[in-house]
Amino acid sequence: MLTPNPPVIEFLQKRRSRPAKTLTTPVPNRAELGSLLTMAARTPDHGKLEPWRFIVLGKARLTQLADLVDHRAQALGLDADKTQKGKNQFQSGHLGVVVVEVQKPSEKIPAVEQTYSAGAVCLSLVNAALASGWGANWLSGWPNHDRGFVEQAFDLADNERVAGIIYLGTETNTPPERPRPNIESITTWQLD
């Protein structure tokens, strides 16, 4: 027997990430963040591997990381625009949660399914924050995919990579709705 949950359905129909640059203080405190992380960790984890972990970044650490982006960009010979775009992510944030994908050896769970699970944790954390009244945004960008940066910034092991950084805070404005996919144009029905 179906038991719909109308408030959850309405939330999912209207959910919208908030641009990270529009998020400000206050941010979730440690207890509130612990609750959000607990909700996010309820993601399907494919064989109970827990192929992910969290690193919580406060404002001071985010500022340090913006400086590290600058140094790394210079070492890579990146242009000023790409450098600034990478720095902006860290400079404008007040609280970020790095979701680290942790590839674990498994005969049953392929690596790609562990990647999917880490991505699902990112979205679950965004949704948990939004449902709790916080603004949230999932960002990546060149620094998060640059091996030299993530090893230095987050001390990642060889079997780890950044799935995303979820920025959390108080939203300063509600973004306008944006066009959504036309479901019929992206769906193939094979019911017969």
Secondary structure, 3 states (H helix, E strand, C coil): CCCCCHHHHHHHHHCCCCCHHHEECCCCCHHHHHHHHHHHCCCCCCCCCCCEEEEEEEHHHHHHHHHHHHHHHHHHCCCHHHHHHHHHHHHCCCEEEEEEEECCCCCCCCHHHHHHHHHHHHHHHHHHHHHCCCEEEEECCHHHHCHHHHHHHHCCCCCEEEEEEEEEEEECCCCCCCCCCCHHHHCCCCCC
